[in-house]
Amino acid sequence: MASVTAPAGPHDASSANDHRRARRSLQALNFFMADMQAGIGPFLGVFLQQRGWATGPIGSVMTAGGVAGMIMTAPAGAFIDHTKHKRWVVVVTGICTVLASFLILLSQSVFVVTTSQVATAIAGAAIGPAVAGMTLGIVRQKGFNAQNGRNQAWNHAGNMIGAGLSGWLGWKFGMPAIFWLAAAFGALAIVSVLSIPERTIDHQAARGLEAKDEADEEAGRAEGFKVLMRNKPLLILAACLACFHLGNGAMLPLYGLAVVGAGKGNPAMFTATTVVVAQAVMILASLVAMRMASNKGYWLVLLISFLALPLRGYLAGSFIEYWGVWPVQALDGIGAGLQSVAVPGLVACLLDGTGRVNVGQGAVMTVQGVGASLSPAIGGWIAQMLGYRAAFFILGSFAIASVMLWIGFAALLRPACAGTPSNKKGKA
């Protein structure tokens, strides 16, 4: 007797609709949380400069926030691995981020600004791992690369549009209008995350414990945290990212300060342009990275991202002009756009089956945060003592170490970045 396939029942149709809704809501969340996360973001340096701050103290305040976020990122990732309330993590941190940013409007004292940056960084430390965990829980490991690529494209689009609106509002109504825009985006991000049906998130799959088949006895069993230290490709990745962000972190705010300080651009509009150009390129770069990773793996994607920074530093130091924003920030878009897809995807691949995917994401973000948090202080003081040109050349050179490490360990990294590491449990 021929077998007859039963038609999809109402439960199956409802589940499919829920997952489509969840994927759309993830993309909306990534769009709106971009401006919510950044708040005044790159406008902070110009905002404080207008109120008499020098580049050294501005960089130090930004570093204080970066250090706080760095310290909290790994614990936040571990919490995301365990909690089944990932949506509410985004809600709470979003509210805290917006409220902390508004403190700067009330006072520009060193204590208040530093407190605001620290609070914002701590609250925002969990957002990245939470969104990555929800994505993995909804689409599983098989669909993560494609969905994460779309998420990042929407995130960069949100940054671009938010920055453009911020520039226009800051020019038209003054810098305080930028904070109100961040608050509006924050409210819409909260609506977006709450529209994700909770039942669509598989919290075991979200931490990298998706069962491959019914006989998979290890499914549901998380490995110890030592798995992170045994994973050599993961350690090399973190070291490369730390060197890269040590140079990259200060580049955008310093370039804005350099051009605006030379009287070659309106503070709000120029700062907005730096972000819009970079984010527009990041949209394309993230989509290209998604395709490159599917076809050739992550190794080449990350190598190109590391190579972009030395060239960016050279151009920034050579052309401190209003038009320089186009090549300088286009290279930022290439580097950051490729990494936004490749880094979470590679970490999820390396730690698949360990149950430590999100703490691994947090750990990598922590190590790269060491570089990113130190960068504004280093860049700010170099600029104050040696000038902006020297600062850009020195910052750009830090990524040469990333390139050397990535190429030097290519024999180990290439199979891991291809998604077929010999250490399925991270024991390279």
C-alpha positions as CSV (number, residue, x, y, z in Angstrom):
1,M,0.0,0.0,0.0
2,A,1.4,3.4,-1.0
3,S,2.1,5.6,2.0
4,V,0.2,8.9,2.2
5,T,1.8,12.0,3.7
6,A,-0.5,13.6,6.2
7,P,-1.3,17.3,5.5
8,A,0.2,19.8,7.8
9,G,-2.0,20.3,10.8
10,P,-3.0,23.6,12.4
11,H,-0.2,23.1,15.0
12,D,2.5,22.8,12.3
13,A,1.1,25.8,10.5
14,S,1.1,27.8,13.8
15,S,4.6,26.8,14.6
16,A,5.9,27.9,11.1
17,N,4.1,31.2,11.5
18,D,5.6,31.7,14.9
19,H,9.1,31.1,13.6
20,R,8.6,33.5,10.7
21,R,7.4,36.1,13.1
22,A,10.4,35.4,15.4
23,R,12.9,35.9,12.6
24,R,11.2,39.1,11.5
25,S,11.2,40.4,15.1
26,L,14.9,39.5,15.5
27,Q,15.6,41.7,12.5
28,A,13.5,44.5,13.8
29,L,15.2,44.2,17.2
30,N,18.6,44.4,15.6
31,F,17.6,47.5,13.7
32,F,16.3,49.4,16.7
33,M,18.7,48.2,19.3
34,A,21.6,49.7,17.3
35,D,20.8,53.2,18.3
36,M,19.6,52.1,21.7
37,Q,23.0,50.5,22.4
38,A,25.0,53.4,21.1
39,G,22.8,56.2,22.7
40,I,24.9,59.4,22.0
41,G,27.7,57.0,21.1
42,P,30.2,58.6,18.7
43,F,28.6,62.0,19.4
44,L,29.8,61.9,23.0
45,G,33.3,63.1,22.2
46,V,32.0,66.1,20.2
47,F,29.3,66.8,22.9
48,L,32.0,66.9,25.6
49,Q,34.5,68.8,23.4
50,Q,31.9,71.6,23.0
51,R,31.7,71.8,26.8
52,G,35.4,72.3,27.3
53,W,36.8,68.8,27.6
54,A,40.2,67.9,26.2
55,T,40.9,64.8,24.2
56,G,42.8,63.0,27.0
57,P,39.9,63.1,29.6
58,I,37.4,62.3,26.9
59,G,39.3,59.2,26.0
60,S,39.7,58.2,29.6
61,V,36.0,58.4,30.3
62,M,35.3,56.3,27.3
63,T,37.9,53.8,28.5
64,A,36.2,53.6,31.9
65,G,33.0,52.5,30.2
66,G,34.8,50.0,28.0
67,V,36.6,48.4,31.0
68,A,33.3,48.0,32.8
69,G,31.7,46.4,29.8
70,M,34.7,44.2,29.3
71,I,34.6,42.9,32.9
72,M,30.8,42.1,32.7
73,T,30.6,40.5,29.2
74,A,31.8,37.0,30.1
75,P,29.6,36.7,33.2
76,A,26.7,38.1,31.1
77,G,27.3,35.4,28.5
78,A,27.3,32.7,31.2
79,F,24.0,34.1,32.5
80,I,22.5,34.0,29.0
81,D,23.6,30.3,28.7
82,H,21.5,29.5,31.8
83,T,18.6,31.8,31.8
84,K,15.3,31.1,30.0
85,H,14.3,34.8,30.2
86,K,16.6,36.1,27.4
87,R,13.9,38.5,26.0
88,W,13.6,40.2,29.4
89,V,17.4,40.6,29.6
90,V,17.2,42.8,26.5
91,V,14.2,44.7,27.9
92,V,15.9,45.5,31.3
93,T,19.3,46.4,29.8
94,G,17.7,48.6,27.1
95,I,15.9,50.6,29.8
96,C,19.0,50.9,31.8
97,T,21.1,52.0,28.8
98,V,18.7,54.8,27.8
99,L,18.3,56.1,31.4
100,A,22.1,56.1,32.0
101,S,22.6,58.1,28.8
102,F,20.2,60.8,30.0
103,L,22.4,61.4,33.0
104,I,24.8,63.2,30.7
105,L,22.2,65.8,29.9
106,L,21.8,66.6,33.5
107,S,25.4,67.2,34.2
108,Q,28.7,67.0,32.4
109,S,30.8,66.6,35.5
110,V,33.5,63.9,35.4
111,F,31.7,61.8,38.0
112,V,28.4,61.9,36.2
113,V,29.7,61.3,32.7
114,T,31.9,58.4,34.0
115,T,29.0,56.9,35.9
116,S,26.8,57.1,32.9
117,Q,29.4,55.4,30.6
118,V,30.0,52.6,33.2
119,A,26.3,52.0,33.7
120,T,25.6,52.0,30.0
121,A,28.5,49.5,29.4
122,I,27.4,47.2,32.2
123,A,23.8,47.2,31.0
124,G,24.8,46.6,27.4
125,A,27.2,43.8,28.1
126,A,24.4,41.2,28.0
127,I,22.6,42.5,24.9
128,G,25.0,41.0,22.3
129,P,25.1,37.5,23.8
130,A,21.3,37.6,24.5
131,V,20.5,38.4,20.8
132,A,23.1,35.8,19.6
133,G,21.6,33.2,22.0
134,M,18.0,33.9,20.9
135,T,19.1,33.7,17.2
136,L,20.8,30.3,17.8
137,G,17.8,29.1,19.8
138,I,15.3,30.0,17.0
139,V,17.2,28.9,13.8
140,R,19.6,26.4,15.4
141,Q,23.2,25.9,14.3
142,K,22.3,25.1,10.7
143,G,20.5,28.4,10.1
144,F,22.7,30.6,12.3
145,N,25.1,31.9,9.7
146,A,22.4,33.1,7.4
147,Q,20.2,34.6,10.1
148,N,23.1,36.3,11.8
149,G,24.1,37.8,8.5
150,R,20.6,39.2,8.1
151,N,20.6,40.4,11.7
152,Q,23.8,42.3,11.2
153,A,22.7,43.9,8.0
154,W,19.6,45.2,9.8
155,N,21.7,46.3,12.8
156,H,24.0,48.3,10.5
157,A,21.0,49.8,8.8
158,G,19.6,50.9,12.2
159,N,23.0,52.4,13.0
160,M,23.1,54.2,9.7
161,I,19.6,55.6,9.9
162,G,19.9,56.4,13.6
163,A,23.1,58.3,13.0
164,G,21.6,60.2,10.0
165,L,18.6,61.2,12.1
166,S,20.9,62.1,15.0
167,G,23.0,64.4,12.8
168,W,20.0,66.1,11.4
169,L,18.3,66.5,14.8
170,G,21.5,67.7,16.4
171,W,22.0,70.3,13.7
172,K,18.3,71.4,13.8
173,F,17.5,71.2,17.5
174,G,20.8,70.8,19.3
175,M,22.6,67.8,20.8
176,P,20.0,66.9,23.4
177,A,17.6,65.8,20.6
178,I,20.0,62.9,20.0
179,F,19.2,61.5,23.4
180,W,15.5,61.6,22.7
181,L,16.0,59.7,19.5
182,A,17.9,57.0,21.3
183,A,15.0,56.7,23.8
184,A,12.5,56.3,21.0
185,F,14.6,53.6,19.3
186,G,15.0,51.9,22.7
187,A,11.2,51.8,23.1
188,L,10.8,50.2,19.7
189,A,13.5,47.7,20.4
190,I,11.7,46.6,23.5
191,V,8.4,46.2,21.5
192,S,10.4,44.1,18.9
193,V,11.9,41.7,21.4
194,L,8.6,41.1,23.2
195,S,7.0,40.3,19.9
196,I,9.3,37.2,19.6
197,P,7.1,34.2,20.7
198,E,8.9,32.7,23.7
199,R,7.9,29.2,22.6
200,T,10.1,29.6,19.4
201,I,13.3,29.8,21.5
202,D,14.9,26.4,22.2
203,H,17.1,27.3,25.2
204,Q,19.2,24.2,24.9
205,A,20.0,24.9,21.2
206,A,20.6,28.5,22.2
207,R,23.6,27.5,24.3
208,G,25.0,25.0,21.7
209,L,23.4,21.8,23.0
210,E,21.1,20.9,20.1
211,A,20.6,17.2,19.9
212,K,21.8,15.7,16.6
213,D,19.6,12.6,16.9
214,E,17.7,10.6,19.5
215,A,20.8,8.6,20.4
216,D,22.8,11.6,21.2
217,E,23.5,10.9,24.9
218,E,25.6,14.0,25.4
219,A,22.8,16.4,24.4
220,G,21.8,18.6,27.3
221,R,25.1,18.2,29.1
222,A,27.3,21.3,29.2
223,E,31.1,21.0,29.5
224,G,33.1,22.9,32.0
225,F,34.5,26.4,31.5
226,K,37.9,24.9,30.8
227,V,36.7,24.1,27.3
228,L,37.3,27.7,26.4
229,M,40.9,27.6,27.4
230,R,41.5,24.3,25.6
231,N,40.2,25.7,22.3
232,K,43.3,27.1,20.6
233,P,41.5,28.6,17.5
234,L,39.2,30.5,20.0
235,L,42.2,31.8,21.9
236,I,44.0,33.0,18.7
237,L,40.8,34.6,17.5
238,A,40.5,36.5,20.8
239,A,44.1,37.7,20.7
240,C,43.7,38.9,17.1
241,L,40.5,40.8,17.9
242,A,42.2,42.4,21.0
243,C,45.0,43.8,18.8
244,F,42.6,44.9,16.1
245,H,40.3,46.8,18.5
246,L,43.2,48.3,20.4
247,G,43.8,50.3,17.2
248,N,40.2,50.5,15.9
249,G,38.3,51.6,19.0
250,A,39.5,55.2,19.0
251,M,39.7,55.8,15.3
252,L,36.1,57.0,14.7
253,P,35.8,59.5,17.6
254,L,39.3,60.8,17.1
255,Y,38.8,61.4,13.4
256,G,35.6,63.4,14.3
257,L,37.5,65.4,16.8
258,A,40.3,66.1,14.4
259,V,38.2,67.4,11.6
260,V,35.7,69.3,13.8
261,G,38.6,70.7,15.8
262,A,40.2,72.0,12.6
263,G,37.0,73.8,11.8
264,K,36.3,71.7,8.8
265,G,32.8,70.4,9.6
266,N,29.6,71.0,11.6
267,P,30.0,68.9,14.8
268,A,26.7,67.0,14.6
269,M,26.5,66.6,10.9
270,F,30.1,65.5,10.4
271,T,29.9,63.0,13.2
272,A,26.7,61.6,11.7
273,T,28.4,61.4,8.3
274,T,31.2,59.3,9.8
275,V,28.7,56.8,11.2
276,V,26.4,56.8,8.1
277,V,29.2,56.0,5.7
278,A,30.6,53.2,7.8
279,Q,27.3,51.6,8.5
280,A,26.2,51.8,4.8
281,V,29.3,49.8,3.9
282,M,28.8,47.5,6.9
283,I,25.4,46.5,5.5
284,L,27.0,45.3,2.2
285,A,30.0,43.8,4.1
286,S,27.8,41.7,6.4
287,L,25.9,40.3,3.5
288,V,29.1,39.5,1.6
289,A,30.6,37.9,4.8
290,M,27.5,35.7,5.1
291,R,28.1,34.4,1.5
292,M,31.9,34.1,1.8
293,A,31.6,32.2,5.1
294,S,29.1,29.7,3.5
295,N,31.3,29.1,0.5
296,K,34.9,29.5,1.8
297,G,34.7,29.6,5.6
298,Y,35.6,32.3,8.0
299,W,39.4,32.5,7.7
300,L,39.6,34.7,4.6
301,V,36.7,36.9,5.9
302,L,38.6,37.7,9.1
303,L,41.9,38.2,7.3
304,I,40.4,40.9,5.1
305,S,38.8,42.6,8.1
306,F,42.2,42.8,9.8
307,L,44.0,44.2,6.8
308,A,41.5,47.1,6.5
309,L,42.7,48.8,9.7
310,P,46.4,49.6,8.8
311,L,45.2,51.2,5.5
312,R,42.5,53.1,7.4
313,G,45.0,54.5,9.9
314,Y,47.3,55.6,7.0
315,L,44.5,57.4,5.2
316,A,43.2,59.0,8.4
317,G,46.6,60.3,9.3
318,S,47.3,61.6,5.7
319,F,44.0,63.3,5.1
320,I,42.3,65.2,8.0
321,E,39.7,66.7,5.7
322,Y,35.9,66.7,5.6
323,W,36.0,64.5,2.4
324,G,38.4,62.1,4.1
325,V,35.4,60.6,5.9
326,W,34.5,58.6,2.8
327,P,37.6,56.4,2.4
328,V,38.4,56.3,6.1
329,Q,34.9,55.2,7.2
330,A,34.4,52.9,4.2
331,L,37.4,50.9,5.5
332,D,35.8,50.9,9.0
333,G,32.7,49.5,7.4
334,I,34.6,46.7,5.7
335,G,36.5,45.7,8.8
336,A,33.6,45.9,11.3
337,G,31.0,44.6,8.8
338,L,32.9,41.4,8.1
339,Q,33.7,40.8,11.7
340,S,30.0,41.3,12.8
341,V,29.1,38.1,10.9
342,A,32.3,36.1,11.1
343,V,33.1,36.4,14.8
344,P,29.7,35.2,16.3
345,G,29.4,32.5,13.5
346,L,32.9,31.2,14.1
347,V,32.5,31.1,17.9
348,A,29.2,29.3,17.6
349,C,30.8,26.8,15.3
350,L,33.9,26.2,17.5
351,L,31.8,25.7,20.6
352,D,28.9,23.7,19.1
353,G,28.0,20.8,21.4
354,T,29.8,22.2,24.5
355,G,26.8,24.1,26.0
356,R,29.1,27.2,26.4
357,V,28.4,29.1,23.2
358,N,27.1,32.3,24.8
359,V,29.8,32.4,27.5
360,G,32.2,31.8,24.7
361,Q,30.7,34.8,22.8
362,G,31.1,36.8,26.0
363,A,34.6,35.7,26.6
364,V,35.7,36.7,23.1
365,M,34.0,40.0,23.5
366,T,35.7,40.5,26.8
367,V,39.2,39.9,25.3
368,Q,38.5,42.2,22.3
369,G,37.1,44.6,24.8
370,V,40.5,44.9,26.5
371,G,41.7,46.4,23.3
372,A,38.6,48.5,22.6
373,S,38.5,49.9,26.1
374,L,42.1,50.9,26.2
375,S,42.0,52.4,22.7
376,P,40.3,55.7,23.4
377,A,42.6,56.5,26.3
378,I,45.7,55.6,24.3
379,G,44.6,57.4,21.2
380,G,43.4,60.4,23.1
381,W,46.6,60.9,25.0
382,I,48.8,60.3,21.9
383,A,46.7,62.8,20.0
384,Q,47.1,65.3,22.8
385,M,50.9,64.9,23.0
386,L,51.9,64.0,19.4
387,G,49.0,65.2,17.3
388,Y,46.2,63.5,15.5
389,R,48.3,62.3,12.5
390,A,50.7,60.4,14.7
391,A,47.8,58.9,16.7
392,F,46.2,57.6,13.5
393,F,49.4,56.0,12.2
394,I,50.1,54.3,15.5
395,L,46.6,53.1,16.0
396,G,46.4,51.6,12.5
397,S,49.7,49.7,13.1
398,F,48.2,47.6,15.9
399,A,46.3,45.5,13.5
400,I,49.6,44.3,11.9
401,A,49.9,42.0,14.9
402,S,46.5,40.6,14.1
403,V,47.4,39.9,10.5
404,M,50.7,38.2,11.6
405,L,48.9,35.9,14.1
406,W,46.1,35.0,11.7
407,I,48.5,34.1,8.9
408,G,51.1,32.5,11.2
409,F,48.5,30.0,12.6
410,A,46.7,29.5,9.3
411,A,47.4,25.7,9.3
412,L,45.4,25.4,12.6
413,L,42.8,28.1,11.8
414,R,41.8,27.2,8.3
415,P,40.1,23.8,9.2
416,A,38.5,25.4,12.2
417,C,37.2,28.4,10.3
418,A,35.8,26.1,7.6
419,G,33.4,24.7,10.2
420,T,35.1,21.3,10.4
421,P,37.6,21.6,13.3
422,S,39.2,18.4,14.5
423,N,38.3,19.4,18.0
424,K,34.5,19.0,18.0
425,K,34.6,19.7,21.7
426,G,37.1,22.5,21.4
427,K,40.3,20.5,22.1
428,A,42.5,21.7,19.3
